[in-house]
Amino acid sequence: MRPATRVAGEGLSPIRRMSLDAPADAVDLGLGEPGWGAPDAGTRTAVPAPSLSYGPNTSDPALVRAVAGYASSPTHDVAPEQVMVTAGSQAALFALFQAWVEPGSTVLVPDPGFVAYPTLARLCGATPVGYPLGADGDLDADALVALLGEQPHTSLVVLNHPANPTGGLASERALSRVAEACAERGVLLVSDEVYAELWVDRRPVSLRDVSAEGVVLGSMSKAFAAPGLRIGWALGDPEVLAPARLLHNAMTTAPSRLSQAAALALLGAAEEVLPAAREELRVRWATVDRVAPHLHTSGHRFLGDGHQKAMFRTATRAGFYLWLALPGHLAGAAYADPVGTEAFALQLRDEGRVTTIPGTAFGPGGAGCLRVSLGGPVDELEEGLRRLAPWWKA
Ligand SMILES: Cc1ncc(COP(=O)(O)O)c(C=O)c1O
């Protein structure tokens, strides 16, 4: 027996691989998961016996209403029929891709970007094509719209902001430009905003602030610090969600009822949980500034044409990833390419005893960079940064 060809080329995520073979005493700054513990509101949930039934395919109506209320803002209302609750936003992505991506079509994904997007496109028999990001990893609408023009068979475009792995954001102007371009061409736009509530200075712009087009994704996994619940959602036109709901039902029937109950409790406590999560985040970014401020300023990104660019992330901080350019004193070395980037990450892990993720795990556009997760416990972050710091000093 042989597995279907659509899965033949897929393997373990490079993120998991970096942690798996790490020395036992390595500090893990690899995995992108909040380390400040699930809020009380989620763990105290009392689950009455009747909620152990299957429940509706479309999940508990009270949870759907709660997500709609949570996602509504003074500028736009979200109605319950515009909400699809899923087994994590990952299942929303899977269902949307399966429902809207034709085999043989093209899916535009950020490069560097979240590792699941190209895999999900390939599982649909489509070709993922990376679009470049602007300085600091922000959305570059001109580059994306130009690529859209060159790829007439595009079925879906994914945006991610605040971005994994770069922390990049999207301006109102960039979002409306991309939304318009997708609408004109009949291309589904998916705006992955799972890190939206994790901001330090200023709330990031949502696609919904500028457009009613496309689908917006949210999750309990990041700011609500409850990734193990596996609850996320997609917000969009009911007609766009309808075929994705069929896919999601075929895959999971419905999300776990226990998780739905906990998610409902967490959403009810959002006014306490979210500011507390942002405080956890602020402490972590302050830890970087205190322990290793030079990491921001002494990295250089190799551009592959013999040039290099100093990386200096001045933009608004959001999400919990530090996107680090490799140390400037490695200039001219073979570190610019994917092999060099991975070799440096392995050296940091095996000699420096700190696990980071090589930027190339997120696409060829990540060469010359590393992703450092600030999400974990502060003492581990502090120790990991102390171990990283000397490598950025020539
Ligand atoms: C950008 C992005 N989107 C989606 C997900 C999936 O999150 P979940 O399925 O836990 O909601 C992740 C998880 O790391 C992510 O980084």
The ligand as an SDF file (V2000), in Angstrom:
LIG
                    3D

 16 16  0  0  0  0  0  0  0  0999 V2000
   -0.3010   32.5020   11.4600 C   0  0  0  0  0  0  0  0  0  0  0  0
   -0.9760   31.3530   12.0860 C   0  0  0  0  0  0  0  0  0  0  0  0
   -2.1990   31.0000   11.6530 N   0  0  0  0  0  0  0  0  0  0  0  0
   -2.8620   29.9660   12.1770 C   0  0  0  0  0  0  0  0  0  0  0  0
   -2.2990   29.2040   13.1740 C   0  0  0  0  0  0  0  0  0  0  0  0
   -3.0670   28.0210   13.6910 C   0  0  0  0  0  0  0  0  0  0  0  0
   -3.5500   28.2840   14.9660 O   0  0  0  0  0  0  0  0  0  0  0  0
   -4.7320   27.4940   15.6710 P   0  0  0  0  0  0  0  0  0  0  0  0
   -5.1230   26.3460   14.7800 O   0  0  0  0  0  0  0  0  0  0  0  0
   -4.1720   27.0140   16.9530 O   0  0  0  0  0  0  0  0  0  0  0  0
   -5.8570   28.4640   15.8170 O   0  0  0  0  0  0  0  0  0  0  0  0
   -1.0340   29.5130   13.6700 C   0  0  0  0  0  0  0  0  0  0  0  0
   -0.4040   28.6990   14.7210 C   0  0  0  0  0  0  0  0  0  0  0  0
    0.7370   28.8330   15.0710 O   0  0  0  0  0  0  0  0  0  0  0  0
   -0.3490   30.6150   13.1110 C   0  0  0  0  0  0  0  0  0  0  0  0
    0.8720   30.9890   13.5300 O   0  0  0  0  0  0  0  0  0  0  0  0
  1  2  1  0
  2  3  1  0
  2 15  2  0
  3  4  2  0
  4  5  1  0
  5  6  1  0
  5 12  2  0
  6  7  1  0
  7  8  1  0
  8  9  2  0
  8 10  1  0
  8 11  1  0
 12 13  1  0
 12 15  1  0
 13 14  2  0
 15 16  1  0
M  END
$$$$
